[in-house]
Amino acid sequence: PADCRQGRRASREESRMTQRIAQASITIRAPIERVWSVIIELNRYREWNPFIYDVVNAPAELRVGSRFLLRVRWADGTTAESWETTTHLAPPTHTSQAPTSAMLAYRYSSWLARVGLVRATREQHLLQKVGEAATHYSTRETFHGPLARFLPLANVEEGFQRHARALKQHAESGGS
């Protein structure tokens, strides 16, 4: 039993040591509802998103538990695929006193995650302050597990930046 506890403790410590984060953010001159409608319409990503260029099995209506395949294109033109499962879906809610916020989150659910080698969760947050027309978009993906150190983190972050810039352009032009 003591050996098992030490093994679990070492595994948790190794996981913390290999935690890596990719992130991006941008301010979008569009109402939060418009930006929200763009980020939850996965089946339309191919129309505007240079990073996530296709979503296979995109549900007609995104729900917690929805599973879909993201196809991403790195800056050098190579591609990768990633199965994801929606874990959190909080549409914009308005109050007169507080900022309006929304969040979409999904976790990596490919075979590497199922065997515990790489675990990842991506969160996309929206925030619109009271009385402001602009929406702040931020995205962050946290990777951990024994193989997390081998992920092309700079490529993921660069992809997130392209995604954020394209989201801004699409939402500001009235796209939904």
C-alpha positions as a printed NumPy array, in Angstrom:
array([[  0.   ,   0.   ,   0.   ],
       [  2.772,   2.486,   0.844],
       [  4.47 ,   1.696,  -2.478],
       [  1.173,   2.294,  -4.317],
       [  0.699,   5.667,  -2.592],
       [  4.233,   6.69 ,  -3.519],
       [  3.606,   5.629,  -7.126],
       [  0.39 ,   7.65 ,  -7.33 ],
       [  2.122,  10.662,  -5.733],
       [  5.012,  10.407,  -8.206],
       [  2.548,  10.126, -11.095],
       [  0.693,  13.292,  -9.962],
       [  3.975,  15.16 ,  -9.561],
       [  5.139,  14.064, -13.021],
       [  1.83 ,  15.187, -14.477],
       [  2.206,  18.635, -12.873],
       [  5.769,  18.932, -14.144],
       [  4.68 ,  18.226, -17.718],
       [  1.735,  20.647, -17.684],
       [  1.933,  22.989, -20.648],
       [ -0.374,  25.826, -21.662],
       [ -1.198,  27.416, -25.012],
       [ -3.277,  30.577, -25.072],
       [ -4.397,  33.588, -27.088],
       [ -6.751,  36.53 , -26.624],
       [ -8.2  ,  39.402, -28.616],
       [-10.818,  42.143, -28.331],
       [-13.653,  41.886, -30.842],
       [-15.841,  44.871, -31.725],
       [-19.064,  42.859, -31.774],
       [-21.776,  41.931, -29.256],
       [-21.111,  38.864, -27.154],
       [-24.149,  37.077, -28.64 ],
       [-22.703,  37.332, -32.142],
       [-19.282,  36.069, -31.057],
       [-20.941,  33.219, -29.116],
       [-22.994,  32.159, -32.139],
       [-19.798,  31.987, -34.21 ],
       [-17.816,  29.863, -31.749],
       [-20.582,  27.309, -31.138],
       [-21.407,  26.747, -34.837],
       [-18.717,  24.147, -35.374],
       [-20.1  ,  23.081, -38.74 ],
       [-19.33 ,  26.562, -40.126],
       [-15.688,  26.757, -38.975],
       [-14.492,  25.807, -42.462],
       [-15.98 ,  29.086, -43.754],
       [-13.756,  31.346, -41.667],
       [-11.277,  29.495, -39.441],
       [ -7.763,  28.981, -40.869],
       [ -6.642,  26.85 , -37.894],
       [ -9.602,  24.507, -37.37 ],
       [-10.341,  24.064, -41.044],
       [-12.951,  21.307, -40.611],
       [-15.062,  19.683, -37.906],
       [-16.267,  16.138, -38.559],
       [-19.39 ,  14.936, -36.729],
       [-20.193,  18.52 , -35.732],
       [-23.56 ,  18.387, -33.986],
       [-26.382,  20.544, -35.339],
       [-26.745,  21.87 , -31.787],
       [-23.723,  21.733, -29.5  ],
       [-24.387,  20.138, -26.089],
       [-22.322,  18.964, -23.15 ],
       [-21.162,  15.471, -24.133],
       [-21.072,  16.221, -27.888],
       [-18.113,  14.426, -29.489],
       [-16.495,  15.724, -32.681],
       [-13.271,  15.526, -34.667],
       [-11.274,  18.717, -35.176],
       [ -9.033,  18.945, -38.213],
       [ -6.329,  21.55 , -37.694],
       [ -3.857,  23.087, -40.101],
       [ -0.495,  24.208, -38.732],
       [  1.194,  27.321, -40.13 ],
       [  3.516,  25.154, -42.261],
       [  0.497,  23.568, -44.006],
       [  0.657,  20.17 , -42.304],
       [ -2.485,  18.893, -40.618],
       [ -3.574,  16.927, -37.571],
       [ -6.81 ,  15.517, -36.187],
       [ -8.113,  15.559, -32.643],
       [-11.247,  13.994, -31.121],
       [-12.854,  16.301, -28.554],
       [-15.81 ,  16.091, -26.162],
       [-17.739,  19.157, -24.958],
       [-17.489,  19.505, -21.17 ],
       [-18.941,  22.958, -20.491],
       [-21.374,  25.158, -22.383],
       [-22.455,  28.426, -20.754],
       [-24.157,  30.86 , -23.162],
       [-24.148,  34.609, -22.468],
       [-26.31 ,  35.731, -19.576],
       [-27.069,  39.396, -18.941],
       [-27.431,  41.286, -15.696],
       [-27.555,  45.045, -15.316],
       [-24.772,  45.115, -12.71 ],
       [-22.194,  42.586, -13.889],
       [-20.256,  41.881, -17.06 ],
       [-21.782,  39.358, -19.438],
       [-19.751,  36.209, -19.87 ],
       [-19.904,  32.918, -21.74 ],
       [-17.717,  29.822, -21.928],
       [-17.223,  26.8  , -24.156],
       [-14.89 ,  24.015, -23.026],
       [-13.964,  20.659, -24.47 ],
       [-11.478,  17.966, -23.625],
       [ -9.165,  15.952, -25.805],
       [-10.677,  12.468, -26.053],
       [ -8.482,  10.588, -28.537],
       [ -6.773,   7.315, -27.66 ],
       [ -3.747,   9.063, -26.084],
       [ -6.123,  10.591, -23.538],
       [ -7.92 ,   7.304, -22.91 ],
       [ -4.636,   5.622, -21.945],
       [ -3.525,   8.64 , -19.874],
       [ -0.536,   9.721, -21.962],
       [ -1.863,  13.185, -22.887],
       [ -4.803,  14.943, -21.31 ],
       [ -5.968,  18.36 , -22.435],
       [ -8.837,  20.771, -21.944],
       [ -9.49 ,  23.845, -24.065],
       [-11.578,  26.709, -22.741],
       [-12.885,  29.619, -24.785],
       [-14.099,  32.544, -22.675],
       [-16.089,  35.594, -23.722],
       [-16.518,  38.704, -21.59 ],
       [-18.446,  41.891, -22.339],
       [-18.344,  44.641, -19.725],
       [-21.497,  46.578, -18.837],
       [-21.987,  49.458, -21.244],
       [-19.323,  48.298, -23.703],
       [-19.939,  47.045, -27.227],
       [-16.711,  45.025, -27.507],
       [-16.252,  41.421, -26.428],
       [-13.   ,  40.093, -25.009],
       [-12.196,  36.59 , -26.327],
       [ -9.607,  34.381, -24.672],
       [ -8.717,  30.765, -25.262],
       [ -6.475,  28.506, -23.249],
       [ -5.614,  24.844, -23.529],
       [ -3.852,  23.036, -20.727],
       [ -1.977,  19.863, -21.61 ],
       [ -0.62 ,  17.394, -19.09 ],
       [  0.527,  13.81 , -18.89 ],
       [  3.742,  11.955, -19.674],
       [  3.768,  12.895, -23.38 ],
       [  2.689,  16.541, -22.973],
       [  6.293,  17.742, -23.168],
       [  6.483,  16.476, -26.769],
       [  3.488,  18.478, -28.039],
       [  4.22 ,  21.274, -30.553],
       [  3.089,  23.957, -28.087],
       [  4.34 ,  26.878, -30.197],
       [  2.327,  25.543, -33.156],
       [ -0.817,  25.228, -31.024],
       [ -0.435,  28.765, -29.696],
       [  0.196,  30.144, -33.193],
       [ -2.942,  28.318, -34.368],
       [ -4.933,  29.822, -31.494],
       [ -3.717,  33.286, -32.528],
       [ -4.823,  32.695, -36.155],
       [ -8.156,  31.386, -34.852],
       [ -8.628,  34.504, -32.655],
       [ -7.787,  36.937, -35.479],
       [-10.152,  35.152, -37.885],
       [-12.911,  35.046, -35.257],
       [-12.505,  38.815, -34.789],
       [-12.693,  39.473, -38.524],
       [-15.693,  37.175, -39.014],
       [-17.71 ,  38.456, -36.019],
       [-16.952,  42.115, -36.757],
       [-18.119,  41.687, -40.361],
       [-21.486,  40.423, -39.089],
       [-20.841,  36.717, -39.56 ],
       [-22.62 ,  34.171, -37.451]])
